[in-house]
Amino acid sequence: MSLKVKKILVSQPEPSNDKSPYYEIAEKHKVEITFRPFIKVERLPLKEFKQQRIQILDFSAIVFTARTAVDNFFSICEELRITMPESMKYFCTSEVIALYLQKYIVYRKRKIFFSNTSKIEGLVNAFTKHNKEKFLLPVSEQHNDEVAIFLEKKKLKYTKSIMYRTVNNYFKEGEELNFDMLIFFSPIGVSSLMENFPNFKQEKMAIGCFGNTTAKALEELGFTINCQAPLPEFPSMTAALDHYLTDNHKSHK
């Protein structure tokens, strides 16, 4: 049986606004939630990027699948002193990513297309209309090929470029995990836990996770998952956590 959960570590950055459901959960269940990422994103050093022999201005269109990709792409451009021409076209897998481009370019003067479904398939009409472009696809070192496969099926000329990677976020020596519950969001986060705390044992600590690959990584290490999302009844991690805490606190009354 797990402990009564009072202190929770969420292995993600702290929410940027105070409207996050995590804060509502903390208030509702009288628990303390700490945000501490187990992983972080690092841009590729320029030397490594140059080894790919990619000339950014040889391309007429960029495909963005995440805000992280946008940040790292423009960071590389800045270091290379490349200014994006007004003719450059941007294809984004969501409106959120498209609007995020305003951080780097004058939005209204550019040709920007985005998917209304948050999936690459939502751009099919835009790709069909602009099928003669040369596309650059910035990706993480750890990525799936869903977007690349789609571009290949549509017979589009594209080049994939690794521009950033996910790495362990190291804890300070002597730092301890004084929590009743840990929540993970990726297999890399799970491996970071074991690298930072090689002698970690779950014992009565509760573990929550988001995603099947994260669950698999935890189960392969012999951990018990107490709270999981997405599930039909709990589409988000916060919904699953709220339900788990309700049951956990009832069982300890």
Secondary structure by P-SEA (a helix, b strand, c coil): ccccccbbbcccccccccccaaaaaaaaabbbbbbbbcbbbbcccaaaaaaaccccccccbbbbccaaaaaaaaaaaaaacccccccbbbbbccaaaaaaccccccccccbbbbbcccccccaaaaaaaacccbbbbbbcccccaaaaaaaaaaccbbbbbbcbbbbbbcccccccccccbbbbccaaaaaaaaaaccccccccbbbbbccaaaaaaaaaacccccccccccccccaaaaaaaaaaaaaaaac
